[in-house]
Amino acid sequence: MDRLTLRKAGPNDSKFAYRARRAAFKEYVDNAGGWDEGEERRLHQRRFGAQDFRIISFAGADIGVLALVTAPDCVKVNQLFILPEHQSRGIGGECMMRVLEEARGLGVPVRLRVLKVNPRALAFYQRLGFTRIGETEAHDLLERAP
């Protein structure tokens, strides 16, 4: 995976980040209650300014987005979206290994949540050693210790 890079997103990356989220995630939000385009765009604008967004590139092409929040007690993965045509190639796993390494250096766990209607994502994170630590009505809450 030496051709994989994660670079800090700039203002010009906001449209791509939204497009990647929509392409990879819309079907699951539809299954959980419905994608409202206007509301999803508003959420994205608010999050893009407040979180550490990174653009995932492979062989020079932007193919996904990762959004993190580093808190004193954990690193929280808020988004990991790979364009569908680039999924199932180990890219998401490599991105998560890099996040886990960052968290290990800080001595904190990595936490995230997964929509219950997305069993593929749950299985992905469980393969990476995440365990379920709770739930909400719509999400499973997962953690991996440092």
RORORO-61904 format. One line per field, with one value per residue: residue number from 1; residue in one letter; x, y, z of N, C-alpha, C, O in turn. Coordinates in nm, 3 decimals. Layout:
BEGIN
seq	NUM,...
type	a,...
n.u	X,...
n.v	Y,...
n.w	Z,...
ca.u	X,...
ca.v	Y,...
ca.w	Z,...
c.u	X,...
c.v	Y,...
c.w	Z,...
o.u	X,...
o.v	Y,...
o.w	Z,...
END
This chain:
BEGIN
seq	1,2,3,4,5,6,7,8,9,10,11,12,13,14,15,16,17,18,19,20,21,22,23,24,25,26,27,28,29,30,31,32,33,34,35,36,37,38,39,40,41,42,43,44,45,46,47,48,49,50,51,52,53,54,55,56,57,58,59,60,61,62,63,64,65,66,67,68,69,70,71,72,73,74,75,76,77,78,79,80,81,82,83,84,85,86,87,88,89,90,91,92,93,94,95,96,97,98,99,100,101,102,103,104,105,106,107,108,109,110,111,112,113,114,115,116,117,118,119,120,121,122,123,124,125,126,127,128,129,130,131,132,133,134,135,136,137,138,139,140,141,142,143,144,145,146
type	m,d,r,l,t,l,r,k,a,g,p,n,d,s,k,f,a,y,r,a,r,r,a,a,f,k,e,y,v,d,n,a,g,g,w,d,e,g,e,e,r,r,l,h,q,r,r,f,g,a,q,d,f,r,i,i,s,f,a,g,a,d,i,g,v,l,a,l,v,t,a,p,d,c,v,k,v,n,q,l,f,i,l,p,e,h,q,s,r,g,i,g,g,e,c,m,m,r,v,l,e,e,a,r,g,l,g,v,p,v,r,l,r,v,l,k,v,n,p,r,a,l,a,f,y,q,r,l,g,f,t,r,i,g,e,t,e,a,h,d,l,l,e,r,a,p
n.u	0.082,0.203,0.137,-0.069,-0.203,-0.275,-0.398,-0.421,-0.732,-0.826,-1.003,-1.096,-1.152,-1.395,-1.630,-1.561,-1.532,-1.794,-1.921,-1.796,-1.885,-2.161,-2.174,-2.077,-2.236,-2.506,-2.704,-2.723,-2.809,-3.054,-3.177,-3.193,-3.375,-3.393,-3.244,-3.195,-3.131,-3.078,-3.049,-2.836,-2.631,-2.608,-2.525,-2.279,-2.135,-2.112,-1.966,-1.735,-1.591,-1.527,-1.400,-1.112,-1.049,-0.936,-0.810,-0.825,-0.600,-0.507,-0.252,-0.230,-0.491,-0.786,-0.982,-1.139,-1.251,-1.161,-1.253,-1.167,-1.170,-0.966,-0.960,-0.900,-0.932,-0.963,-0.937,-1.162,-1.327,-1.510,-1.591,-1.535,-1.504,-1.493,-1.484,-1.723,-1.622,-1.363,-1.361,-1.313,-1.047,-0.854,-0.789,-0.942,-0.886,-0.608,-0.607,-0.736,-0.546,-0.345,-0.471,-0.509,-0.244,-0.171,-0.337,-0.234,0.016,-0.063,-0.164,-0.432,-0.768,-0.937,-1.245,-1.571,-1.879,-2.131,-2.382,-2.664,-2.792,-2.592,-2.432,-2.203,-2.005,-1.985,-1.880,-1.635,-1.499,-1.493,-1.325,-1.091,-1.039,-1.206,-1.443,-1.778,-1.912,-2.139,-2.466,-2.695,-3.024,-2.998,-2.730,-2.434,-2.188,-1.842,-1.511,-1.156,-0.887,-0.573
n.v	-0.120,0.119,0.316,0.452,0.739,0.971,1.280,1.603,1.755,2.031,2.347,2.328,2.062,1.992,1.945,1.705,1.536,1.528,1.410,1.158,1.053,1.044,0.864,0.627,0.585,0.655,0.459,0.316,0.506,0.562,0.315,0.332,0.525,0.733,0.945,1.280,1.519,1.800,1.828,1.649,1.779,2.014,1.903,1.797,2.033,2.157,1.961,1.934,2.165,2.135,1.896,1.676,1.628,1.404,1.333,1.044,0.901,0.704,0.585,0.840,0.924,1.064,0.885,0.851,0.941,1.036,1.110,1.246,1.293,1.398,1.342,1.396,1.143,0.953,0.857,0.944,0.801,0.944,0.934,0.714,0.666,0.505,0.531,0.338,0.183,0.137,-0.015,-0.303,-0.373,-0.359,-0.104,0.055,-0.091,-0.048,0.229,0.241,0.103,0.290,0.494,0.357,0.328,0.595,0.650,0.465,0.576,0.794,0.669,0.603,0.468,0.378,0.489,0.442,0.455,0.250,0.220,0.024,-0.093,-0.157,-0.413,-0.499,-0.303,-0.332,-0.594,-0.551,-0.375,-0.537,-0.741,-0.601,-0.595,-0.448,-0.409,-0.439,-0.191,-0.075,0.060,0.250,0.346,0.340,0.278,0.071,0.087,0.099,-0.005,-0.005,-0.095,0.066
n.w	0.000,-0.059,-0.236,-0.132,0.012,0.273,0.299,0.448,0.428,0.229,0.183,-0.084,-0.110,-0.007,-0.166,-0.299,-0.076,0.021,-0.199,-0.202,0.043,-0.005,-0.223,-0.106,0.117,0.108,0.048,0.286,0.472,0.356,0.407,0.680,0.733,0.554,0.318,0.325,0.112,0.139,0.420,0.464,0.325,0.477,0.725,0.642,0.573,0.824,0.966,0.809,0.855,1.123,1.188,1.158,0.851,0.607,0.288,0.104,-0.107,-0.385,-0.579,-0.684,-0.734,-0.596,-0.376,-0.155,0.180,0.511,0.837,1.143,1.500,1.750,2.080,2.435,2.553,2.352,2.002,1.767,1.503,1.268,1.005,0.740,0.423,0.122,-0.225,-0.403,-0.623,-0.550,-0.326,-0.110,-0.150,0.037,0.111,0.293,0.527,0.550,0.588,0.838,0.992,1.001,1.146,1.386,1.462,1.506,1.728,1.908,1.954,2.102,2.317,2.349,2.300,1.991,1.878,1.739,1.551,1.403,1.164,1.233,1.020,0.850,0.811,0.681,0.730,1.009,1.028,0.899,1.080,1.306,1.216,1.228,1.493,1.658,1.921,2.035,2.236,2.317,2.233,2.032,1.935,1.657,1.603,1.642,1.888,1.882,1.983,1.989,2.179,2.265
ca.u	0.000,0.290,0.079,-0.181,-0.170,-0.380,-0.354,-0.517,-0.824,-0.836,-1.137,-1.135,-1.184,-1.526,-1.724,-1.523,-1.561,-1.938,-1.951,-1.751,-1.978,-2.289,-2.159,-2.051,-2.315,-2.646,-2.796,-2.742,-2.894,-3.187,-3.230,-3.212,-3.479,-3.405,-3.143,-3.250,-3.015,-3.050,-2.998,-2.703,-2.535,-2.586,-2.441,-2.143,-2.070,-2.078,-1.861,-1.611,-1.518,-1.498,-1.327,-0.987,-1.078,-0.823,-0.847,-0.756,-0.559,-0.435,-0.186,-0.253,-0.633,-0.865,-1.079,-1.217,-1.237,-1.152,-1.273,-1.132,-1.163,-0.877,-1.000,-0.803,-0.949,-0.977,-0.946,-1.293,-1.342,-1.647,-1.623,-1.439,-1.580,-1.416,-1.573,-1.758,-1.538,-1.231,-1.380,-1.274,-0.909,-0.763,-0.759,-1.002,-0.809,-0.481,-0.637,-0.762,-0.421,-0.274,-0.541,-0.477,-0.105,-0.175,-0.398,-0.139,0.117,-0.124,-0.204,-0.578,-0.841,-1.011,-1.387,-1.653,-2.013,-2.170,-2.526,-2.707,-2.833,-2.471,-2.357,-2.072,-1.912,-1.963,-1.788,-1.504,-1.434,-1.467,-1.203,-0.977,-1.023,-1.297,-1.547,-1.899,-1.913,-2.270,-2.550,-2.806,-3.132,-2.956,-2.587,-2.349,-2.070,-1.728,-1.383,-1.035,-0.791,-0.439
ca.v	0.000,0.235,0.418,0.509,0.857,1.045,1.420,1.692,1.816,2.176,2.395,2.282,1.919,1.971,1.883,1.565,1.463,1.503,1.315,1.025,1.009,1.013,0.743,0.509,0.576,0.692,0.344,0.276,0.608,0.535,0.200,0.366,0.625,0.822,1.047,1.411,1.583,1.929,1.806,1.586,1.883,2.101,1.827,1.790,2.164,2.176,1.865,1.957,2.271,2.107,1.771,1.655,1.553,1.364,1.276,0.918,0.892,0.583,0.601,0.976,0.956,1.074,0.775,0.840,1.043,0.992,1.224,1.210,1.390,1.351,1.392,1.352,1.004,0.862,0.908,0.904,0.796,0.985,0.894,0.645,0.634,0.475,0.521,0.197,0.112,0.111,-0.092,-0.445,-0.386,-0.342,0.038,0.094,-0.154,0.023,0.359,0.218,0.068,0.417,0.560,0.282,0.361,0.730,0.638,0.393,0.675,0.880,0.584,0.608,0.379,0.432,0.465,0.478,0.397,0.190,0.203,-0.116,-0.144,-0.174,-0.526,-0.508,-0.218,-0.395,-0.707,-0.492,-0.327,-0.652,-0.807,-0.519,-0.607,-0.363,-0.479,-0.361,-0.142,-0.018,0.080,0.344,0.287,0.324,0.249,-0.006,0.165,0.009,0.047,-0.090,-0.042,0.089
ca.w	0.000,-0.061,-0.323,-0.058,0.093,0.344,0.311,0.513,0.332,0.223,0.147,-0.217,-0.103,0.054,-0.261,-0.318,0.048,0.024,-0.306,-0.158,0.148,-0.068,-0.305,-0.024,0.239,0.090,0.054,0.426,0.534,0.303,0.480,0.821,0.753,0.440,0.288,0.293,0.048,0.201,0.556,0.454,0.285,0.595,0.818,0.586,0.585,0.966,1.005,0.733,0.922,1.263,1.207,1.085,0.729,0.526,0.160,0.075,-0.248,-0.423,-0.708,-0.731,-0.753,-0.475,-0.379,-0.032,0.284,0.650,0.928,1.279,1.609,1.854,2.212,2.536,2.593,2.239,1.866,1.717,1.358,1.236,0.869,0.653,0.304,0.002,-0.341,-0.421,-0.720,-0.490,-0.203,-0.105,-0.199,0.149,0.132,0.420,0.634,0.564,0.651,0.980,1.059,1.025,1.256,1.508,1.498,1.566,1.861,1.992,1.993,2.204,2.430,2.365,2.210,1.876,1.892,1.623,1.552,1.276,1.149,1.247,0.888,0.769,0.867,0.615,0.807,1.140,1.008,0.867,1.202,1.394,1.165,1.270,1.637,1.734,1.995,2.062,2.374,2.346,2.117,2.035,1.854,1.517,1.585,1.732,1.930,1.880,2.033,1.990,2.275,2.205
c.u	0.087,0.238,-0.042,-0.133,-0.295,-0.328,-0.464,-0.602,-0.817,-0.976,-1.186,-1.174,-1.324,-1.624,-1.690,-1.560,-1.711,-1.976,-1.913,-1.845,-2.110,-2.280,-2.148,-2.157,-2.465,-2.740,-2.823,-2.829,-3.037,-3.253,-3.261,-3.319,-3.489,-3.300,-3.215,-3.133,-2.980,-2.990,-2.858,-2.597,-2.505,-2.497,-2.296,-2.071,-2.025,-1.961,-1.729,-1.527,-1.468,-1.411,-1.200,-1.018,-0.949,-0.874,-0.761,-0.727,-0.484,-0.382,-0.219,-0.397,-0.704,-0.977,-1.162,-1.186,-1.238,-1.169,-1.254,-1.153,-1.072,-0.915,-0.898,-0.811,-0.963,-0.953,-1.077,-1.293,-1.488,-1.688,-1.504,-1.520,-1.485,-1.516,-1.599,-1.667,-1.397,-1.242,-1.333,-1.137,-0.806,-0.732,-0.817,-0.927,-0.676,-0.502,-0.659,-0.636,-0.341,-0.340,-0.508,-0.335,-0.098,-0.228,-0.304,-0.030,0.067,-0.165,-0.353,-0.645,-0.896,-1.156,-1.460,-1.790,-2.048,-2.322,-2.562,-2.751,-2.714,-2.386,-2.219,-1.967,-1.883,-1.864,-1.647,-1.431,-1.407,-1.344,-1.078,-0.959,-1.111,-1.402,-1.662,-1.900,-2.046,-2.349,-2.645,-2.917,-3.084,-2.814,-2.534,-2.227,-1.954,-1.603,-1.275,-0.934,-0.655,-0.349
c.v	0.126,0.345,0.485,0.628,0.911,1.187,1.502,1.759,1.967,2.218,2.345,2.134,1.890,1.902,1.737,1.483,1.432,1.398,1.173,0.969,0.964,0.881,0.618,0.483,0.596,0.572,0.301,0.377,0.592,0.420,0.232,0.473,0.728,0.931,1.175,1.495,1.716,1.915,1.744,1.688,1.977,2.032,1.823,1.923,2.188,2.086,1.895,2.066,2.237,1.983,1.767,1.566,1.526,1.301,1.153,0.914,0.762,0.603,0.737,1.016,0.961,0.971,0.763,0.951,0.976,1.117,1.177,1.327,1.328,1.420,1.343,1.202,0.905,0.936,0.854,0.912,0.829,0.944,0.820,0.597,0.619,0.467,0.374,0.121,0.082,0.030,-0.236,-0.469,-0.366,-0.197,0.087,0.036,-0.085,0.160,0.342,0.178,0.195,0.495,0.490,0.312,0.500,0.722,0.567,0.488,0.770,0.802,0.583,0.509,0.455,0.393,0.508,0.419,0.353,0.178,0.054,-0.176,-0.165,-0.289,-0.543,-0.424,-0.279,-0.510,-0.657,-0.450,-0.441,-0.730,-0.731,-0.518,-0.516,-0.450,-0.383,-0.322,-0.079,-0.003,0.195,0.277,0.255,0.271,0.146,0.080,0.069,0.078,-0.056,-0.021,-0.024,-0.034
c.w	0.000,-0.154,-0.259,0.023,0.159,0.359,0.375,0.407,0.343,0.183,0.011,-0.219,-0.051,-0.041,-0.284,-0.194,0.058,-0.080,-0.266,-0.051,0.086,-0.147,-0.219,0.083,0.219,0.104,0.198,0.500,0.483,0.379,0.626,0.841,0.643,0.433,0.250,0.241,0.113,0.340,0.554,0.413,0.401,0.697,0.771,0.605,0.730,1.006,0.935,0.797,1.061,1.287,1.123,0.965,0.655,0.398,0.137,-0.074,-0.269,-0.564,-0.770,-0.751,-0.618,-0.481,-0.252,0.065,0.422,0.735,1.071,1.374,1.714,1.984,2.314,2.568,2.477,2.107,1.813,1.565,1.328,1.095,0.808,0.534,0.186,-0.114,-0.372,-0.518,-0.667,-0.361,-0.222,-0.165,-0.088,0.184,0.265,0.539,0.657,0.627,0.800,1.055,1.090,1.139,1.387,1.555,1.562,1.709,1.958,2.042,2.100,2.328,2.455,2.269,2.090,1.895,1.766,1.641,1.411,1.273,1.159,1.114,0.795,0.825,0.802,0.689,0.943,1.127,0.978,0.995,1.300,1.347,1.206,1.421,1.720,1.802,2.023,2.209,2.412,2.219,2.142,1.954,1.713,1.498,1.684,1.761,1.947,1.933,2.011,2.080,2.208,2.214
o.u	0.046,0.290,-0.110,-0.033,-0.406,-0.227,-0.583,-0.551,-0.804,-1.059,-1.306,-1.223,-1.366,-1.694,-1.780,-1.612,-1.749,-2.055,-1.987,-1.880,-2.163,-2.369,-2.202,-2.167,-2.545,-2.845,-2.933,-2.914,-3.132,-3.371,-3.344,-3.350,-3.586,-3.272,-3.290,-3.047,-2.862,-2.892,-2.772,-2.485,-2.390,-2.404,-2.203,-1.955,-1.914,-1.869,-1.623,-1.404,-1.378,-1.354,-1.184,-1.014,-0.863,-0.970,-0.638,-0.817,-0.409,-0.458,-0.235,-0.424,-0.684,-1.056,-1.248,-1.107,-1.307,-1.105,-1.317,-1.154,-1.098,-0.903,-0.816,-0.711,-0.972,-0.951,-1.101,-1.262,-1.578,-1.806,-1.389,-1.595,-1.407,-1.620,-1.506,-1.637,-1.321,-1.141,-1.316,-1.112,-0.686,-0.657,-0.747,-0.906,-0.635,-0.422,-0.608,-0.620,-0.277,-0.270,-0.481,-0.310,-0.027,-0.170,-0.294,0.010,0.145,-0.198,-0.397,-0.586,-0.901,-1.187,-1.416,-1.815,-2.002,-2.383,-2.496,-2.748,-2.732,-2.279,-2.128,-1.854,-1.768,-1.772,-1.549,-1.315,-1.305,-1.267,-0.971,-0.873,-1.093,-1.444,-1.643,-1.891,-2.064,-2.308,-2.673,-2.901,-3.124,-2.780,-2.583,-2.170,-1.965,-1.591,-1.298,-0.899,-0.625,-0.235
o.v	0.229,0.456,0.566,0.618,0.898,1.211,1.476,1.812,2.023,2.132,2.321,2.085,1.774,1.809,1.653,1.372,1.322,1.308,1.078,0.851,0.859,0.796,0.513,0.371,0.556,0.584,0.256,0.339,0.608,0.427,0.166,0.508,0.804,0.999,1.177,1.537,1.742,1.981,1.782,1.683,2.016,2.093,1.844,1.924,2.235,2.131,1.883,2.061,2.303,1.968,1.845,1.443,1.613,1.224,1.158,0.923,0.717,0.633,0.749,1.131,0.873,0.968,0.675,1.041,0.877,1.219,1.080,1.443,1.218,1.542,1.257,1.141,0.784,1.059,0.733,1.016,0.751,0.921,0.859,0.500,0.709,0.403,0.293,0.004,0.010,0.008,-0.284,-0.574,-0.356,-0.170,0.155,0.104,-0.067,0.202,0.420,0.216,0.204,0.556,0.556,0.319,0.520,0.781,0.604,0.482,0.822,0.861,0.565,0.472,0.578,0.277,0.599,0.342,0.411,0.132,-0.031,-0.298,-0.189,-0.264,-0.598,-0.468,-0.279,-0.520,-0.714,-0.485,-0.438,-0.779,-0.790,-0.447,-0.507,-0.553,-0.261,-0.408,-0.035,-0.047,0.233,0.163,0.153,0.225,0.136,0.140,-0.031,0.200,-0.177,0.095,-0.089,-0.030
o.w	0.054,-0.151,-0.323,0.095,0.107,0.425,0.358,0.309,0.452,0.153,-0.007,-0.321,-0.051,0.000,-0.288,-0.207,0.098,-0.051,-0.292,-0.055,0.121,-0.137,-0.254,0.133,0.305,0.168,0.229,0.581,0.560,0.412,0.688,0.955,0.638,0.532,0.152,0.318,0.140,0.373,0.633,0.463,0.422,0.751,0.849,0.648,0.754,1.074,0.997,0.794,1.112,1.395,1.029,0.975,0.642,0.400,0.150,-0.156,-0.183,-0.656,-0.891,-0.782,-0.534,-0.575,-0.242,0.038,0.445,0.709,1.115,1.334,1.763,1.996,2.282,2.604,2.501,2.101,1.813,1.507,1.360,1.068,0.825,0.543,0.155,-0.101,-0.367,-0.493,-0.731,-0.293,-0.334,-0.225,-0.114,0.277,0.341,0.639,0.771,0.711,0.880,1.171,1.195,1.220,1.488,1.675,1.661,1.801,2.075,2.158,2.180,2.431,2.569,2.168,2.088,1.924,1.695,1.734,1.313,1.370,1.097,1.098,0.676,0.881,0.864,0.709,0.988,1.208,1.026,1.016,1.370,1.430,1.219,1.473,1.842,1.748,2.032,2.296,2.526,2.112,2.256,1.909,1.656,1.389,1.797,1.670,2.018,1.930,2.014,2.060,2.107,2.169
END
